[in-house]
C-alpha cells in the first residue's frame, strides 16, 4: 500500500460501494445511562465495545479489503490521549477503556505502563537514552516516583511506532473535561493501575459532568481489581464509596477477576456477593482458555435469568491482539529494534507478541503458564470470545469488531441511543477519518502524507 494515502483509498472504496458509510462509523447520540444499562443486562443482538486506550487502529479498512499489511494496522495515534479518545467517539464507539496511575504529587496521569519510557519522550527530555520496548532498555522512570507538575506534564506522548507527538500527558480530570468540551456521550472504563489512585479519582471527578449534565462519577466506570476488594462489605466500607451513597451518586463498578485470583480467595463467592449490589454493573472475567481458571464464574453468569435476584447478568473480557507493528524498515516505525530479532509473522501458532517493561517482548503463550489448560491464551481469538458468551469486549480494534458483529446481528446500538434519537449515518467528513487539517480538534495528530 506504499504510495497510496489511506484517506484516498477510503474515499475510493466509498465511491465504489465497497466500503459502506455505516461501516466507517460516526459519532452516535448515546445516552450514557443507557450504555451503563447495556453493561448490566445482556441483549442477544448487542455486544458492547470498549476502545482500548482510545481508537488507535486502522484495521477496519484492511479487514474489509482482505489486506494483510500489518504496517498499517495502527494509525499513528497516541494511546490514552485526547486525540485517541476523540477518534473513538467520532467512530461511534460507546466506551473507552483508560489507564490511570498516581504520580508522586497526587495527580492522575493517563499512562498504561508503570514507567514513562515507552509512551513518552522522557529520555529525550532528560538527555537520557530513549527507552526501547524491543529490548527493554533505556530510561524508564516510574510514574509513581515522578512528579506531574513540572515534569510529567511537559512530556510528549509517543505513538505505537515511537513517533513523538505534540500532545502531552493528560490527567483523568483533563480527559473528562475534554469530553465535556467536545459534547461527546461516551462512558469511560477507569482501569486503575494503582489502588492508591482510586479514591483521589472519585474526589477529583465529583464536580465534573458530561455535556448532558450527567455526573462523571456515574459514567466513569470504576473497574477495579477484585483482589483489592473481595467482598461488597470491603468495598462499601471505603470512605469515598460511603460519600457516593450519601450524595446519591449512582456508582458504576466492575470487579476484574484474573486467573491467579483463584489461588488467593473464593472468586465465585466474591462474584455472587457483588451480583446482589445495585452499584455493580458487570464483571470482567479474564478467562484464558476453555475450562481454565475462572470458568466457573463465566458459567455462573450464563445461568442467570431475567427477573432473578441478580443486579447484572453480563461479563466482559480483553481481546489480546498483541503489541507489534512492522519493524523499523517501515516509514511509520521509529523505535530501534536494536539486537532484538523481529519474528517473520506477528502471530506464531495463533499466539501474539506483547511488550514487557524493561524486558524483551514475548509470545503470550510463553507466559500463560497454569492460567490456561492447554498452554494457549485464547483471548486473541474473536470467535472463541463470542462462543464463550462474553457480552462486552475491550479491544484495540473496535472498528473491525463493529463490522464483524454487525454481520452476525450483534451490534444493535439502538439499545444505547438517547430517547428520540436515531443511529447516525453521516457522510465521511463527519467521521473520524475526516481530513485532520480542517478540524482543529485533531490538532494533536500528525498526518502521514504518502506513507499509507
PANU-583143 format. One line per 3 residues: number of its first residue (from 0); their letters; for each residue x, y, z of C-alpha. Coordinates in nm, 3 decimals. Layout:
<pts>
NUM> A> X:Y:Z  ... $
</pts>
This chain:
<pts>
0> XXX> 0.000:0.000:0.000  0.303:0.228:-0.011  0.234:0.547:-0.205 $
3> XXX> -0.144:0.544:-0.160  -0.291:0.763:0.107  -0.531:0.593:0.344 $
6> XXX> -0.767:0.889:0.302  -0.767:0.849:-0.077  -0.817:0.474:-0.059 $
9> XXX> -1.112:0.504:0.178  -1.274:0.766:-0.046  -1.230:0.542:-0.350 $
12> XXX> -1.386:0.245:-0.170  -1.682:0.459:-0.067  -1.741:0.571:-0.425 $
15> XXX> -1.723:0.212:-0.549  -1.961:0.099:-0.279  -1.710:-0.146:-0.135 $
18> XXX> -1.694:0.033:0.199  -2.039:0.137:0.329  -2.074:0.457:0.525 $
21> XXX> -2.227:0.269:0.815  -1.906:0.067:0.839  -1.696:0.381:0.878 $
24> XXX> -1.894:0.490:1.180  -1.985:0.832:1.312  -2.048:0.993:1.646 $
27> XXX> -2.364:0.842:1.786  -2.626:1.013:2.007  -2.574:0.783:2.302 $
30> XXX> -2.731:0.819:2.642  -2.454:0.727:2.886  -2.707:0.589:3.133 $
33> XXX> -2.837:0.351:2.866  -2.480:0.247:2.789  -2.435:0.164:3.157 $
36> XXX> -2.759:-0.034:3.145  -2.630:-0.226:2.841  -2.334:-0.331:3.054 $
39> XXX> -2.579:-0.464:3.315  -2.832:-0.655:3.108  -2.744:-0.862:2.800 $
42> XXX> -2.907:-0.831:2.460  -2.898:-1.109:2.204  -2.834:-0.852:1.932 $
45> XXX> -2.566:-0.641:2.104  -2.207:-0.681:2.214  -2.082:-0.365:2.386 $
48> XXX> -1.741:-0.243:2.267  -1.472:-0.059:2.462  -1.188:0.106:2.271 $
51> XXX> -0.866:0.000:2.446  -0.676:0.322:2.536  -0.882:0.502:2.270 $
54> XXX> -0.902:0.438:1.896  -0.554:0.385:1.755  -0.600:0.122:1.485 $
57> XXX> -0.694:0.129:1.116  -0.792:-0.235:1.098  -1.139:-0.190:0.950 $
60> XXX> -1.023:-0.086:0.605  -0.774:-0.367:0.569  -1.011:-0.626:0.716 $
63> XXX> -1.281:-0.540:0.462  -1.035:-0.544:0.174  -0.860:-0.860:0.290 $
66> XXX> -0.529:-0.677:0.309  -0.263:-0.814:0.542  -0.024:-0.520:0.560 $
69> XXX> 0.046:-0.505:0.933  0.240:-0.180:0.890  -0.097:-0.009:0.856 $
72> XXX> -0.265:-0.179:1.150  -0.200:0.121:1.373  -0.294:0.472:1.266 $
75> XXX> -0.021:0.667:1.443  -0.241:0.797:1.726  -0.102:0.811:2.077 $
78> XXX> -0.271:0.593:2.339  -0.466:0.739:2.631  -0.469:1.078:2.461 $
81> XXX> -0.736:1.334:2.385  -0.684:1.253:2.019  -0.738:0.878:2.065 $
84> XXX> -1.049:0.936:2.277  -1.193:1.188:2.033  -1.136:0.947:1.744 $
87> XXX> -1.311:0.670:1.935  -1.621:0.882:1.991  -1.618:1.002:1.629 $
90> XXX> -1.609:0.638:1.517  -1.925:0.565:1.712  -1.765:0.369:1.996 $
93> XXX> -1.970:0.388:2.315  -1.698:0.310:2.571  -1.328:0.385:2.613 $
96> XXX> -1.105:0.186:2.846  -0.845:0.405:3.014  -0.533:0.357:3.225 $
99> XXX> -0.462:0.558:3.539  -0.163:0.589:3.770  -0.098:0.826:4.058 $
102> XXX> 0.207:1.048:4.049  0.433:1.138:4.340  0.244:1.465:4.389 $
105> XXX> -0.105:1.315:4.371  -0.202:1.375:4.010  -0.366:1.107:3.793 $
108> XXX> -0.174:1.081:3.465  -0.325:0.864:3.192  -0.038:0.620:3.142 $
111> XXX> -0.058:0.243:3.094  0.291:0.125:3.189  0.446:0.160:3.533 $
114> XXX> 0.724:0.358:3.363  0.717:0.661:3.134  0.963:0.533:2.873 $
117> XXX> 0.753:0.364:2.604  0.470:0.617:2.596  0.657:0.949:2.628 $
120> XXX> 0.973:1.129:2.523  1.112:1.120:2.877  1.452:1.002:2.752 $
123> XXX> 1.496:1.287:2.508  1.354:1.540:2.755  1.609:1.447:3.022 $
126> XXX> 1.908:1.381:2.799  1.899:1.008:2.872  1.885:0.710:2.639 $
129> XXX> 1.533:0.675:2.497  1.352:0.365:2.617  1.332:0.083:2.363 $
132> XXX> 1.037:-0.159:2.410  1.202:-0.414:2.180  1.496:-0.455:2.417 $
135> XXX> 1.353:-0.328:2.745  1.650:-0.092:2.781  1.668:0.283:2.815 $
138> XXX> 1.538:0.544:3.058  1.204:0.433:3.203  1.137:0.618:3.531 $
141> XXX> 0.840:0.513:3.742  0.521:0.717:3.717  0.465:0.676:4.091 $
144> XXX> 0.808:0.820:4.172  0.779:1.117:3.936  0.600:1.446:3.990 $
147> XXX> 0.337:1.553:3.743  0.381:1.927:3.797  0.700:2.046:3.637 $
150> XXX> 0.790:1.707:3.488  0.532:1.460:3.355  0.304:1.743:3.242 $
153> XXX> 0.572:1.858:2.995  0.640:1.516:2.842  0.509:1.448:2.492 $
156> XXX> 0.329:1.130:2.400  0.468:0.869:2.161  0.258:0.661:1.927 $
159> XXX> 0.294:0.285:1.888  0.573:0.329:1.634  0.783:0.556:1.856 $
162> XXX> 0.696:0.886:1.688  0.676:1.180:1.931  0.359:1.392:1.904 $
165> XXX> 0.262:1.742:2.015  0.015:1.625:2.279  0.141:1.598:2.635 $
168> XXX> 0.036:1.352:2.906  -0.321:1.427:3.019  -0.470:1.367:3.362 $
171> XXX> -0.803:1.198:3.427  -0.986:1.525:3.507  -0.844:1.683:3.191 $
174> XXX> -0.973:1.396:2.978  -1.316:1.420:3.139  -1.317:1.795:3.080 $
177> XXX> -1.230:1.740:2.713  -1.526:1.501:2.683  -1.746:1.775:2.826 $
180> XXX> -1.599:2.036:2.591  -1.646:1.821:2.281  -2.002:1.726:2.373 $
183> XXX> -1.942:1.355:2.328  -2.152:1.093:2.502  -1.920:0.805:2.585 $
186> XXX> -1.852:0.616:2.904  -1.504:0.554:3.040  -1.380:0.234:3.198 $
189> XXX> -1.127:0.351:3.454  -0.858:0.081:3.470  -0.663:0.178:3.780 $
192> XXX> -0.303:0.058:3.779  -0.255:0.176:4.138  -0.506:0.111:4.414 $
195> XXX> -0.391:0.437:4.572  -0.531:0.628:4.273  -0.891:0.517:4.318 $
198> XXX> -1.011:0.746:4.596  -0.837:1.060:4.458  -1.010:0.992:4.126 $
201> XXX> -1.351:0.998:4.290  -1.292:1.332:4.459  -1.132:1.489:4.151 $
204> XXX> -1.429:1.386:3.936  -1.702:1.469:4.185  -1.784:1.812:4.044 $
207> XXX> -1.740:1.722:3.675  -2.009:1.617:3.427  -2.052:1.547:3.059 $
210> XXX> -2.224:1.799:2.832  -2.561:1.640:2.911  -2.508:1.716:3.279 $
213> XXX> -2.460:1.357:3.396  -2.208:1.343:3.684  -1.874:1.199:3.579 $
216> XXX> -1.877:0.953:3.867  -2.186:0.792:3.713  -2.043:0.732:3.362 $
219> XXX> -1.681:0.676:3.461  -1.689:0.306:3.546  -1.468:0.209:3.840 $
222> XXX> -1.304:-0.106:3.703  -1.104:-0.236:3.999  -0.905:-0.550:4.067 $
225> XXX> -1.127:-0.794:4.255  -0.838:-0.887:4.483  -0.838:-0.530:4.622 $
228> XXX> -1.196:-0.553:4.747  -1.305:-0.915:4.756  -1.648:-0.864:4.907 $
231> XXX> -1.918:-0.596:4.891  -1.857:-0.526:5.258  -1.493:-0.436:5.193 $
234> XXX> -1.586:-0.211:4.902  -1.875:-0.039:5.076  -1.659:0.045:5.379 $
237> XXX> -1.438:0.276:5.172  -1.486:0.645:5.263  -1.535:0.758:4.904 $
240> XXX> -1.795:0.488:4.842  -1.977:0.597:5.157  -1.972:0.954:5.027 $
243> XXX> -2.121:0.840:4.696  -2.405:0.665:4.878  -2.479:0.972:5.092 $
246> XXX> -2.454:1.206:4.792  -2.690:1.000:4.579  -2.425:0.925:4.317 $
249> XXX> -2.507:0.612:4.118  -2.165:0.449:4.107  -2.083:0.205:3.827 $
252> XXX> -1.844:-0.065:3.949  -1.686:-0.361:3.768  -1.466:-0.610:3.958 $
255> XXX> -1.186:-0.762:3.748  -1.116:-1.130:3.810  -0.781:-1.272:3.697 $
258> XXX> -0.681:-1.641:3.688  -0.432:-1.611:3.974  -0.708:-1.477:4.199 $
261> XXX> -0.839:-1.830:4.244  -0.529:-1.914:4.448  -0.593:-1.635:4.697 $
264> XXX> -0.969:-1.617:4.753  -1.303:-1.768:4.659  -1.371:-1.586:4.333 $
267> XXX> -1.714:-1.741:4.278  -1.831:-1.638:4.624  -1.697:-1.290:4.555 $
270> XXX> -1.888:-1.266:4.227  -2.206:-1.396:4.388  -2.178:-1.126:4.651 $
273> XXX> -2.141:-0.843:4.402  -2.428:-0.978:4.192  -2.661:-0.861:4.471 $
276> XXX> -2.541:-0.499:4.472  -2.701:-0.220:4.271  -2.372:-0.042:4.202 $
279> XXX> -2.201:-0.338:4.033  -2.287:-0.332:3.662  -2.089:-0.632:3.533 $
282> XXX> -1.777:-0.841:3.589  -1.460:-0.865:3.384  -1.363:-1.232:3.379 $
285> XXX> -1.019:-1.286:3.225  -1.068:-1.647:3.119  -0.764:-1.758:2.920 $
288> XXX> -0.885:-2.093:2.787  -1.181:-2.331:2.785  -1.222:-2.485:3.131 $
291> XXX> -0.938:-2.274:3.265  -0.932:-2.085:3.594  -1.244:-1.866:3.628 $
294> XXX> -1.455:-2.092:3.404  -1.692:-2.141:3.698  -1.754:-1.766:3.710 $
297> XXX> -1.837:-1.745:3.341  -2.062:-2.049:3.371  -2.242:-1.891:3.665 $
300> XXX> -2.312:-1.569:3.475  -2.452:-1.777:3.188  -2.710:-1.934:3.421 $
303> XXX> -2.853:-1.603:3.545  -3.212:-1.546:3.436  -3.415:-1.227:3.385 $
306> XXX> -3.628:-1.135:3.681  -3.400:-1.303:3.930  -3.216:-1.152:4.225 $
309> XXX> -2.904:-1.060:4.028  -2.845:-0.691:3.956  -2.647:-0.775:3.642 $
312> XXX> -2.622:-1.073:3.406  -2.315:-0.993:3.195  -1.941:-1.041:3.173 $
315> XXX> -1.660:-0.894:2.965  -1.306:-0.974:2.856  -0.998:-0.819:2.695 $
318> XXX> -0.925:-0.908:2.332  -0.547:-0.959:2.325  -0.436:-0.862:1.975 $
321> XXX> -0.068:-0.807:2.064  0.163:-0.506:2.052  0.380:-0.547:1.745 $
324> XXX> 0.395:-0.318:1.444  0.606:-0.360:1.133  0.981:-0.324:1.204 $
327> XXX> 1.188:-0.011:1.155  1.216:-0.061:0.780  0.863:0.079:0.761 $
330> XXX> 0.843:0.458:0.748  0.586:0.455:1.028  0.814:0.295:1.287 $
333> XXX> 1.072:0.495:1.479  1.170:0.257:1.757  1.510:0.098:1.706 $
336> XXX> 1.473:-0.279:1.738  1.846:-0.295:1.818  1.961:-0.652:1.882 $
339> XXX> 1.608:-0.786:1.910  1.529:-1.017:1.619  1.180:-0.948:1.492 $
342> XXX> 0.970:-1.253:1.401  0.862:-1.311:1.044  0.497:-1.314:1.150 $
345> XXX> 0.309:-1.123:1.419  0.140:-1.448:1.522  0.304:-1.780:1.599 $
348> XXX> 0.067:-2.074:1.641  -0.212:-1.819:1.684  -0.030:-1.651:1.972 $
351> XXX> 0.068:-1.282:1.966  0.372:-1.088:2.087  0.340:-0.842:2.374 $
354> XXX> 0.575:-0.584:2.523  0.705:-0.634:2.877  0.853:-0.347:3.072 $
357> XXX> 1.231:-0.347:3.097  1.246:-0.680:2.912  1.221:-0.801:2.553 $
360> XXX> 0.878:-0.887:2.405  0.745:-1.241:2.427  0.461:-1.453:2.295 $
363> XXX> 0.157:-1.458:2.520  0.160:-1.837:2.516  0.512:-1.839:2.661 $
366> XXX> 0.395:-1.670:2.980  0.044:-1.814:3.017  0.154:-2.096:3.249 $
369> XXX> -0.123:-2.258:3.450  -0.368:-1.982:3.358  -0.461:-2.198:3.056 $
372> XXX> -0.549:-2.567:3.042  -0.351:-2.631:2.724  -0.081:-2.361:2.722 $
375> XXX> -0.263:-2.132:2.479  -0.412:-1.790:2.553  -0.742:-1.788:2.364 $
378> XXX> -0.811:-1.419:2.422  -0.666:-1.343:2.077  -0.948:-1.539:1.914 $
381> XXX> -1.255:-1.338:1.807  -1.475:-1.644:1.754  -1.381:-1.803:2.087 $
384> XXX> -1.471:-1.488:2.279  -1.818:-1.480:2.124  -1.870:-1.855:2.160 $
387> XXX> -1.779:-1.833:2.529  -2.062:-1.587:2.580  -1.897:-1.258:2.674 $
390> XXX> -2.129:-0.959:2.649  -1.873:-0.681:2.618  -1.518:-0.665:2.489 $
393> XXX> -1.219:-0.436:2.537  -1.035:-0.418:2.206  -0.771:-0.219:2.018 $
396> XXX> -0.976:-0.280:1.703  -1.335:-0.175:1.778  -1.388:-0.079:1.413 $
399> XXX> -1.319:-0.435:1.298  -1.528:-0.579:1.579  -1.816:-0.348:1.488 $
402> XXX> -1.823:-0.470:1.127  -1.792:-0.837:1.216  -2.056:-0.812:1.488 $
405> XXX> -2.297:-0.632:1.256  -2.254:-0.917:1.012  -2.368:-1.155:1.287 $
408> XXX> -2.658:-0.937:1.401  -2.485:-0.849:1.729  -2.436:-0.475:1.700 $
411> XXX> -2.776:-0.317:1.752  -2.667:0.005:1.918  -3.026:0.134:1.937 $
414> XXX> -3.036:-0.006:2.290  -2.791:0.269:2.390  -2.926:0.569:2.198 $
417> XXX> -3.088:0.864:2.371  -3.468:0.877:2.359  -3.597:1.007:2.028 $
420> XXX> -3.259:0.974:1.857  -3.171:0.765:1.552  -2.846:0.591:1.466 $
423> XXX> -2.623:0.833:1.279  -2.541:0.758:0.917  -2.328:1.060:0.833 $
426> XXX> -2.107:1.138:0.539  -1.738:1.060:0.551  -1.648:1.413:0.660 $
429> XXX> -1.841:1.359:0.982  -1.643:1.054:1.082  -1.305:1.034:1.249 $
432> XXX> -1.139:0.985:0.910  -1.213:1.349:0.822  -0.913:1.545:0.696 $
435> XXX> -0.737:1.650:1.014  -0.615:1.974:0.855  -0.973:2.104:0.854 $
438> XXX> -1.052:2.003:1.208  -0.880:2.191:1.487  -0.998:1.931:1.741 $
441> XXX> -0.748:1.690:1.586  -0.460:1.933:1.602  -0.252:1.690:1.807 $
444> XXX> -0.244:1.424:1.536  0.035:1.406:1.280  -0.054:1.350:0.916 $
447> XXX> 0.111:1.059:0.741  0.144:1.214:0.397  0.204:0.944:0.139 $
450> XX> 0.306:0.680:0.392  -0.002:0.459:0.394 $
</pts>
